[in-house]
Each structure stands twice: as structure tokens, then as C-alpha cells.
């Protein structure tokens, strides 16, 4: 029974919701059911014919879906989204409202009073309607209802439909207990003020490595995390609870047009806790673009051999350090059936394909496929079991979870010396924990590492005005191809999820490095059910019964286009993502879909379909038919809310660069407009990384953190404080040694010469940019320009 605050619908709207649910997840009986039960394509069926018939006949409402969906509407959606859904359902409960929504005569009954066949036809009309608002409404409802139908669990942790598709959670492994991170959590049960050397906002790939670097050098560190620290022994490997507790907006976040689903971590360890363990170093062509002295970014630290780098750069050394610490390796990787299909298909076609490094200790473990819902065994070497544990073991780090950071605090910058680009100096953080105020004074520095969605929002709430804050957001838009290998029991959710990659179309249509990678995703029931196209109640249930044979490939696009992330006016602690896939990126993604279809066909797939709302299904091995199918997919293109598009990578919204006129932070990660305020996360990436960005994010953050530690140590030396080895309490700390040198053993030998040189470079860089003030927000600048033009026009007219 739901609490009243989990209800948001009146009886009429709830009646309409039940009708919508029972159309998406409909009762299939009679001839339609018999056709499915005959299993004409020889799929692997996991239960008896009688049990399959019961599954087909079951409606969503009879399985208890109505209160669960209403609870999600009430507690997960934003106020604006909730208002739109409530209005839509209210309309569908009336004859006049239904006629307006469905563009039909008001003589027809309300949607809730239509026959099952009529309701199905109505939803299919919305899915392919020429009106974008129709397609948006359909996809929003499908994503919510179908995803929840196949992922919700009862009090026993079971979903009534899983047994029909052969799905079950893995046998519970022994919990990882090498270190108790919860023992380092601070209890905030009253208004609290704290003082530390460094406060770090965020615990993911950026915040985790930064905490470890600074703590290992003896500085007191406090890490603030808005999500919850879910200890290994608390991980239950269940999809829907993990979405609720570990993902941004319970995995229901989208862009403003609703056509792109965004998966982002919102838990202790950030994205490294829930990602798919694929470790790809920053591609060479991306580094060349970032380092180009005549380009937009002009960051020589990213130079590669032959591009002005005579020896390893700081970035090289940091990348080697983090790859070693997370145990990323291509050696001994065991591929599950879906990844093996990519390798087999590419080999037959002569396409590029390779094994990707993994930060999994055991890629052969079936349970590795569930590490996107937390990792009970500590198999995946995310920041929780590496960098955050290292920080904790120094005795210098503490954590606060469930912490909502309001703003960065600051004062006017020091007036002594030559003017610089910074007019402010960071002093700490104001936050809230369970209704209690938390104020932290940072004696040495503030580091914001909340990722590309949250970092710009915190900076905007804090009053920073650089126009590039929140802009240049790259999302690596993704679309998928689903295939069935009849009778093969692929079970694509078992084992390491993403162990292969094809770079066959990486150069892109324009050969500019903005193409796509072809990879294999994680495919658990809720995610796959919300992603696959809905071509009617019978079609979707037939597909679900054959899920055991299904495998998928994705097209991961390095985006030319970028978006904007801002604070959500409807939700003060939320964000709004404005992003549209550009025509250039769509062209490249279609090329990738072409290759995926051919790879899966070559690997022996019996059925292939795209995620288009219009039915695009291929069921023959005939080469001519395959070419015709690919051409049909190409002609369909990628239209807003007409094909499934997703993102699991967010980058670049506070990018690094050589000038405040083009970027938010300098090459040390320090904000141009505020001294002692550093950003260390994926938001600093100058562009989309063209590869799964975890390694790039760890590497940039390690580079930023080690330069920061070097700076702080030199300040200590100049102040007469010792720069010796800090006391530790065990753990592998070799990664955090001599700043950038990464010695085999943990020994800190401060390099004053290098530190002084870096300090001089920092001072000169910020002084040189003193006259190039960060441009203010775009809208005020336009308003000022409009006011000036209006004044000039008025003066001209007065003279006449």
C-alpha cells in the first residue's frame, strides 16, 4: 500500500493509467496467443506452454503495475513532467480530451472505454504520428511502463515475469570486506560547521582519485556525495532498486524533448560504481585535437609522440597510473556470447574488432554482468574499492553521503600582486544533509567533481558567470540493434558486459574523427524492455518470451553537436538538459547501424530489428534482402522520438582550455574566475572523448590532483612546513607518490624546482588572461545588446 505522498492521480486519471498500462502490457489470448505459443522461429522458451499462456494473458494492472507507475510519477518525475502526465491521463479519461489527444472525432468513447484493439491502434498512432508532441508522450509512457514492468520486484525480491524469460539474479557472492568505508562516514544530525584542508564535491572518477591523491600527501579531505554509500554487503543486484538508489532520477532522466534517455550515476563512487567496466585510453586523434596549438583548446599537455612531445607528458603518466591502479587489462578477458558475436561477425566481414581492457578481476564470472547495479564481490575496480579506499586508509579522509550541495562559498581574490583572471577565491561549501545545514571551511582548496550534469549546476547556483559553464555538453548519443539467435540461449546479461569494440566507422563520414564505435551493451530486462520498439502488445510479449536468445549492439557516436545543461527552474536541485542530435551525427550513426546489422547477420542472427517505432524487422539470411533492409533503415533515418536514442556518457560542460574566452578552467583544472576552485571530472573534457570516458576522466583528474598536491606542498615549503611522507594506515598508495612520477614504492620526495616552475607558469597564465574576462551569461549579453540598439534607434528617431 502506497503512502499518500506517493499518489498524484484522481480516480479518473488512475482509470486512464490502468487502460494505458493494459495496452502496453496487454492480455494476449486466442489466435494471437496460439501463434506465439507455436514458437515458429524456434526460440528458447524457459517455461511450459501452459505457463507461457498465463504470461501472455496477464495484464499489467493485474500484476500490480498501476500503483507502482503512479508512485514513479509522483516521486521521480519533475513537477513539470508530473503535471504533463497528469493532464494527459486526465484527458484520456474523457471523450473530449481523448479526441483532442488522438486527433479523432469526439463521438468516439474516451481512451479508457475503447476496446483493447482500439487502444492498441491509438498508441501505435501516437508512436509514429507526424506531431512531435504525440511521439514524445508515447515514448515517455512506454519508457516508464515497460521498463518498470520487467524490473519491479515484490517483497521477496522477485518479478513475476522473470521466470518466463529465464532471468534470475546471480548467486550471491561473498561480500567484499577489505575495508569498511562506512566507518569513515560522518554523522550529520544537527546544523554543523567543519574545517578541512580540502573539500571535494563528488565521489566518482574525478572526486575519488582527487581524494586519494590529496589524502596520501597528508591533507585532510572531506568528500561530499549526494548519493548513498551502498556497502557491498547491501548490494542486492536488483535492477529497479538499483535504478532508484544509484542512478540519476531513477534512470528516467531525458533531454528536454524527451527523445534521448540519459543514464548517469548518482551514488557513492559515481559512474564507476554502475558502469560496464570498459577501459579505453583516450584515442590519439582526440589528444591531437586537444593539443593543437592552432586549435580551439591549445592544451599541449595532451600531446602525443610526434606532436611536440619529446617525452611522456603529465597526462601520459597519469593515464598509466590510473590504468595500473584499477587493474585495467586486455589479458585473459572472457567474452560472453553477445561480445563473441561482435568478434565473429567482424572477422567474417573483415571489419576491425578487438578486445577492450577491463577493470574486472574476473571477467568469467556470470555475476560480472550485474555490476551495473553495484558490486557485491568487489570484482570491478571502481573508485569505491580503489581510490576512495586508498584515501580512507591514509586516515586523512572522511565522507558525507546523501549531501545536497547548495553552493561554493568565496571571498574577493587577494589584491596583492599583478591582476589575474580571478576576482574571487574559494573558501568552502554550503550544503544540506537530511534537513540539517552543513557548512565546510576549506583551508586550502575546493574541488568540484560532480560530473558534467551536476558540476555546472553547482557553479551556476554559486553565481559564477563564465558563459561556457554548462555549455558544450557532449553525450555520445547511442542507438541500438537487437538480434535473436534462435535456440542459442545467449543470456547477454551474464558475464562481463562490454569486452569488445569495433572501430570500423570511427573516422566518420567526413574522416574527421567524429564517427562511432560499435560495442555491446548490458541488457537486463527493464532496460531492454524500455528500449526496444513497441509494435503492439502481442509483438512485445513474443519478443520478451525469446529474450534468452537476444543480443544487442550499440552505435556510440562521438558527437559534433553539443548541448546545454542548466538548473531546472521546476526543481532547484535538479538539472535541465537541452540537447539535439545534429544531422552530421545522425548520418554517422546510420553508418554505424548499417555495420551493426551486417555484423549481427554475419554472426548468425536469425532476426534483427532496430529501435525505430516503425516496424523494421529482418528475418532472412538472403544477401539481397539484407541490403534492402539496410536501405530501409537508412531511409528511415533518426528522427526525434521516432527511434531509441540513449546516453551513458556526459562530458565537456565546463571544459578545459587556454583562455577564459573559450573555457571554464585552465590546464591545471583551476577555474579562470576563482582561485583555489578546481574542477576534476568529465566536465573538463575539451570535447567528446570518442571512447568510453572513464579512463580519460580518471587520467585528467589524476593529473589535476597531482599538480594541485605539488602546488600545496610547495606552499608548505615556502611557509616553513615540512613536505615529508604523511602517515598512512596501509593500502596501495604507489599511484600517489612523487606527484607525476608514480614510483614503484610509495615515497614522497617533493620536487621544489618543478613546483616553482609550475607555480610561475600558473601565475603568468592567469595574469595574461586578466584582461580577457570570462564572458557573462548569453541572455544578459543579448539583453544589453538589445538595449544599446534600442537606445541608438531612439536617438536616431529623435534627431529626425
ChimeraX attribute file (.defattr): number of C-alpha atoms within 10 A of each C-alpha:
attribute: neighborCount
match mode: 1-to-1
recipient: residues
	/A:1	6
	/A:2	10
	/A:3	7
	/A:4	9
	/A:5	9
	/A:6	18
	/A:7	18
	/A:8	18
	/A:9	21
	/A:10	12
	/A:11	11
	/A:12	16
	/A:13	22
	/A:14	20
	/A:15	19
	/A:16	24
	/A:17	29
	/A:18	23
	/A:19	27
	/A:20	26
	/A:21	23
	/A:22	23
	/A:23	24
	/A:24	25
	/A:25	26
	/A:26	23
	/A:27	21
	/A:28	23
	/A:29	16
	/A:30	9
	/A:31	9
	/A:32	14
	/A:33	19
	/A:34	14
	/A:35	13
	/A:36	21
	/A:37	18
	/A:38	10
	/A:39	15
	/A:40	8
	/A:41	15
	/A:42	13
	/A:43	22
	/A:44	21
	/A:45	21
	/A:46	19
	/A:47	15
	/A:48	11
	/A:49	14
	/A:50	10
	/A:51	13
	/A:52	23
	/A:53	19
	/A:54	16
	/A:55	19
	/A:56	24
	/A:57	17
	/A:58	18
	/A:59	21
	/A:60	22
	/A:61	21
	/A:62	11
	/A:63	13
	/A:64	14
	/A:65	21
	/A:66	20
	/A:67	17
	/A:68	19
	/A:69	22
	/A:70	21
	/A:71	20
	/A:72	20
	/A:73	22
	/A:74	21
	/A:75	17
	/A:76	19
	/A:77	17
	/A:78	18
	/A:79	15
	/A:80	12
	/A:81	16
	/A:82	19
	/A:83	14
	/A:84	13
	/A:85	20
	/A:86	20
	/A:87	14
	/A:88	18
	/A:89	25
	/A:90	21
	/A:91	21
	/A:92	28
	/A:93	23
	/A:94	20
	/A:95	19
	/A:96	17
	/A:97	19
	/A:98	24
	/A:99	19
	/A:100	14
	/A:101	17
	/A:102	17
	/A:103	12
	/A:104	13
	/A:105	12
	/A:106	15
	/A:107	9
	/A:108	13
	/A:109	17
	/A:110	19
	/A:111	26
	/A:112	22
	/A:113	17
	/A:114	14
	/A:115	13
	/A:116	19
	/A:117	11
	/A:118	13
	/A:119	20
	/A:120	20
	/A:121	15
	/A:122	19
	/A:123	24
	/A:124	18
	/A:125	16
	/A:126	23
	/A:127	27
	/A:128	18
	/A:129	17
	/A:130	11
	/A:131	10
	/A:132	18
	/A:133	14
	/A:134	18
	/A:135	24
	/A:136	20
	/A:137	19
	/A:138	21
	/A:139	25
	/A:140	19
	/A:141	18
	/A:142	24
	/A:143	19
	/A:144	19
	/A:145	26
	/A:146	24
	/A:147	23
	/A:148	22
	/A:149	27
	/A:150	22
	/A:151	23
	/A:152	20
	/A:153	18
	/A:154	9
	/A:155	6
	/A:156	6
	/A:157	13
	/A:158	15
	/A:159	18
	/A:160	15
	/A:161	21
	/A:162	18
	/A:163	16
	/A:164	20
	/A:165	21
	/A:166	17
	/A:167	18
	/A:168	12
	/A:169	17
	/A:170	16
	/A:171	9
	/A:172	13
	/A:173	12
	/A:174	11
	/A:175	16
	/A:176	16
	/A:177	14
	/A:178	10
	/A:179	14
	/A:180	14
	/A:181	21
	/A:182	15
	/A:183	10
	/A:184	17
	/A:185	17
	/A:186	12
	/A:187	11
	/A:188	18
	/A:189	12
	/A:190	12
	/A:191	12
	/A:192	15
	/A:193	12
	/A:194	13
	/A:195	15
	/A:196	20
	/A:197	19
	/A:198	27
	/A:199	30
	/A:200	28
	/A:201	31
	/A:202	33
	/A:203	35
	/A:204	33
	/A:205	34
	/A:206	37
	/A:207	33
	/A:208	33
	/A:209	33
	/A:210	35
	/A:211	33
	/A:212	29
	/A:213	29
	/A:214	24
	/A:215	30
	/A:216	31
	/A:217	27
	/A:218	21
	/A:219	23
	/A:220	23
	/A:221	28
	/A:222	26
	/A:223	26
	/A:224	27
	/A:225	27
	/A:226	22
	/A:227	23
	/A:228	17
	/A:229	22
	/A:230	22
	/A:231	18
	/A:232	20
	/A:233	15
	/A:234	12
	/A:235	18
	/A:236	18
	/A:237	23
	/A:238	22
	/A:239	23
	/A:240	22
	/A:241	18
	/A:242	20
	/A:243	23
	/A:244	16
	/A:245	19
	/A:246	28
	/A:247	23
	/A:248	21
	/A:249	21
	/A:250	21
	/A:251	23
	/A:252	21
	/A:253	21
	/A:254	20
	/A:255	19
	/A:256	13
	/A:257	15
	/A:258	22
	/A:259	24
	/A:260	26
	/A:261	21
	/A:262	23
	/A:263	23
	/A:264	26
	/A:265	26
	/A:266	28
	/A:267	27
	/A:268	30
	/A:269	30
	/A:270	31
	/A:271	26
	/A:272	26
	/A:273	27
	/A:274	26
	/A:275	24
	/A:276	26
	/A:277	28
	/A:278	26
	/A:279	25
	/A:280	20
	/A:281	21
	/A:282	21
	/A:283	13
	/A:284	13
	/A:285	16
	/A:286	19
	/A:287	20
	/A:288	20
	/A:289	20
	/A:290	24
	/A:291	22
	/A:292	17
	/A:293	14
	/A:294	9
	/A:295	11
	/A:296	16
	/A:297	22
	/A:298	21
	/A:299	21
	/A:300	20
	/A:301	19
	/A:302	24
	/A:303	27
	/A:304	20
	/A:305	12
	/A:306	9
	/A:307	13
	/A:308	12
	/A:309	13
	/A:310	10
	/A:311	11
	/A:312	14
	/A:313	18
	/A:314	21
	/A:315	23
	/A:316	19
	/A:317	17
	/A:318	29
	/A:319	23
	/A:320	15
	/A:321	23
	/A:322	25
	/A:323	20
	/A:324	13
	/A:325	19
	/A:326	22
	/A:327	19
	/A:328	22
	/A:329	19
	/A:330	16
	/A:331	10
	/A:332	12
	/A:333	19
	/A:334	17
	/A:335	20
	/A:336	23
	/A:337	21
	/A:338	32
	/A:339	25
	/A:340	17
	/A:341	26
	/A:342	28
	/A:343	23
	/A:344	19
	/A:345	23
	/A:346	23
	/A:347	15
	/A:348	11
	/A:349	13
	/A:350	11
	/A:351	17
	/A:352	14
	/A:353	20
	/A:354	14
	/A:355	21
	/A:356	22
	/A:357	22
	/A:358	28
	/A:359	23
	/A:360	25
	/A:361	18
	/A:362	17
	/A:363	23
	/A:364	17
	/A:365	16
	/A:366	17
	/A:367	23
	/A:368	26
	/A:369	27
	/A:370	26
	/A:371	26
	/A:372	25
	/A:373	23
	/A:374	27
	/A:375	30
	/A:376	25
	/A:377	19
	/A:378	22
	/A:379	19
	/A:380	31
	/A:381	21
	/A:382	28
	/A:383	27
	/A:384	28
	/A:385	22
	/A:386	23
	/A:387	31
	/A:388	29
	/A:389	22
	/A:390	29
	/A:391	30
	/A:392	27
	/A:393	24
	/A:394	22
	/A:395	20
	/A:396	25
	/A:397	27
	/A:398	23
	/A:399	24
	/A:400	22
	/A:401	24
	/A:402	16
	/A:403	24
	/A:404	20
	/A:405	23
	/A:406	20
	/A:407	17
	/A:408	24
	/A:409	20
	/A:410	20
	/A:411	13
	/A:412	12
	/A:413	18
	/A:414	13
	/A:415	9
	/A:416	6
	/A:417	7
	/A:418	11
	/A:419	17
	/A:420	24
	/A:421	24
	/A:422	22
	/A:423	18
	/A:424	20
	/A:425	20
	/A:426	24
	/A:427	21
	/A:428	28
	/A:429	25
	/A:430	17
	/A:431	19
	/A:432	18
	/A:433	20
	/A:434	12
	/A:435	13
	/A:436	14
	/A:437	19
	/A:438	21
	/A:439	19
	/A:440	21
	/A:441	21
	/A:442	24
	/A:443	16
	/A:444	17
	/A:445	22
	/A:446	30
	/A:447	29
	/A:448	26
	/A:449	30
	/A:450	30
	/A:451	33
	/A:452	28
	/A:453	27
	/A:454	23
	/A:455	26
	/A:456	28
	/A:457	25
	/A:458	21
	/A:459	21
	/A:460	19
	/A:461	16
	/A:462	16
	/A:463	11
	/A:464	19
	/A:465	16
	/A:466	25
	/A:467	20
	/A:468	25
	/A:469	27
	/A:470	27
	/A:471	22
	/A:472	26
	/A:473	30
	/A:474	27
	/A:475	28
	/A:476	29
	/A:477	26
	/A:478	22
	/A:479	24
	/A:480	29
	/A:481	22
	/A:482	22
	/A:483	27
	/A:484	27
	/A:485	27
	/A:486	21
	/A:487	16
	/A:488	15
	/A:489	20
	/A:490	20
	/A:491	20
	/A:492	24
	/A:493	24
	/A:494	24
	/A:495	25
	/A:496	30
	/A:497	29
	/A:498	25
	/A:499	28
	/A:500	24
	/A:501	22
	/A:502	23
	/A:503	16
	/A:504	18
	/A:505	23
	/A:506	22
	/A:507	17
	/A:508	22
	/A:509	17
	/A:510	10
	/A:511	10
	/A:512	10
	/A:513	19
	/A:514	24
	/A:515	28
	/A:516	32
	/A:517	26
	/A:518	28
	/A:519	25
	/A:520	26
	/A:521	22
	/A:522	24
	/A:523	22
	/A:524	22
	/A:525	24
	/A:526	21
	/A:527	19
	/A:528	21
	/A:529	26
	/A:530	23
	/A:531	25
	/A:532	23
	/A:533	24
	/A:534	26
	/A:535	19
	/A:536	17
	/A:537	20
	/A:538	21
	/A:539	14
	/A:540	18
	/A:541	24
	/A:542	20
	/A:543	19
	/A:544	20
	/A:545	26
	/A:546	24
	/A:547	31
	/A:548	26
	/A:549	26
	/A:550	29
	/A:551	28
	/A:552	25
	/A:553	27
	/A:554	22
	/A:555	30
	/A:556	30
	/A:557	29
	/A:558	27
	/A:559	26
	/A:560	18
	/A:561	19
	/A:562	21
	/A:563	18
	/A:564	20
	/A:565	23
	/A:566	23
	/A:567	21
	/A:568	15
	/A:569	12
	/A:570	13
	/A:571	12
	/A:572	11
	/A:573	15
	/A:574	16
	/A:575	20
	/A:576	19
	/A:577	22
	/A:578	17
	/A:579	22
	/A:580	19
	/A:581	23
	/A:582	13
	/A:583	14
	/A:584	16
	/A:585	24
	/A:586	17
	/A:587	16
	/A:588	25
	/A:589	33
	/A:590	21
	/A:591	19
	/A:592	27
	/A:593	24
	/A:594	19
	/A:595	22
	/A:596	27
	/A:597	27
	/A:598	20
	/A:599	25
	/A:600	28
	/A:601	25
	/A:602	18
	/A:603	21
	/A:604	16
	/A:605	26
	/A:606	20
	/A:607	19
	/A:608	25
	/A:609	21
	/A:610	23
	/A:611	20
	/A:612	28
	/A:613	21
	/A:614	16
	/A:615	12
	/A:616	17
	/A:617	16
	/A:618	20
	/A:619	17
	/A:620	15
	/A:621	14
	/A:622	9
	/A:623	11
	/A:624	10
	/A:625	13
	/A:626	18
	/A:627	14
	/A:628	12
	/A:629	21
	/A:630	21
	/A:631	12
	/A:632	12
	/A:633	20
	/A:634	16
	/A:635	10
	/A:636	15
	/A:637	16
	/A:638	22
	/A:639	15
	/A:640	17
	/A:641	25
	/A:642	23
	/A:643	26
	/A:644	24
	/A:645	23
	/A:646	22
	/A:647	19
	/A:648	18
	/A:649	25
	/A:650	23
	/A:651	26
	/A:652	30
	/A:653	33
	/A:654	33
	/A:655	29
	/A:656	29
	/A:657	25
	/A:658	21
	/A:659	23
	/A:660	25
	/A:661	17
	/A:662	18
	/A:663	27
	/A:664	31
	/A:665	28
	/A:666	23
	/A:667	23
	/A:668	22
	/A:669	27
	/A:670	24
	/A:671	27
	/A:672	32
	/A:673	24
	/A:674	21
	/A:675	24
	/A:676	26
	/A:677	24
	/A:678	24
	/A:679	33
	/A:680	37
	/A:681	37
	/A:682	33
	/A:683	33
	/A:684	28
	/A:685	26
	/A:686	27
	/A:687	25
	/A:688	26
	/A:689	29
	/A:690	23
	/A:691	24
	/A:692	22
	/A:693	24
	/A:694	25
	/A:695	24
	/A:696	26
	/A:697	28
	/A:698	29
	/A:699	29
	/A:700	29
	/A:701	31
	/A:702	34
	/A:703	30
	/A:704	27
	/A:705	30
	/A:706	26
	/A:707	22
	/A:708	23
	/A:709	25
	/A:710	26
	/A:711	20
	/A:712	19
	/A:713	23
	/A:714	23
	/A:715	17
	/A:716	13
	/A:717	15
	/A:718	11
	/A:719	9
	/A:720	9
	/A:721	11
	/A:722	11
	/A:723	20
	/A:724	14
	/A:725	15
	/A:726	15
	/A:727	14
	/A:728	18
	/A:729	10
	/A:730	11
	/A:731	15
	/A:732	14
	/A:733	24
	/A:734	18
	/A:735	27
	/A:736	32
	/A:737	22
	/A:738	20
	/A:739	27
	/A:740	21
	/A:741	16
	/A:742	20
	/A:743	16
	/A:744	10
	/A:745	13
	/A:746	16
	/A:747	16
	/A:748	20
	/A:749	12
	/A:750	19
	/A:751	14
	/A:752	17
	/A:753	10
	/A:754	14
	/A:755	21
	/A:756	15
	/A:757	11
	/A:758	16
	/A:759	17
	/A:760	11
	/A:761	12
	/A:762	17
	/A:763	15
	/A:764	14
	/A:765	18
	/A:766	25
	/A:767	17
	/A:768	15
	/A:769	19
	/A:770	19
	/A:771	12
	/A:772	15
	/A:773	17
	/A:774	23
	/A:775	14
	/A:776	15
	/A:777	15
	/A:778	13
	/A:779	10
	/A:780	10
	/A:781	13
	/A:782	11
	/A:783	11
	/A:784	12
	/A:785	12
	/A:786	12
	/A:787	12
	/A:788	12
	/A:789	12
	/A:790	12
	/A:791	12
	/A:792	12
	/A:793	12
	/A:794	12
	/A:795	11
	/A:796	10
	/A:797	9
	/A:798	8
	/A:799	7
	/A:800	6
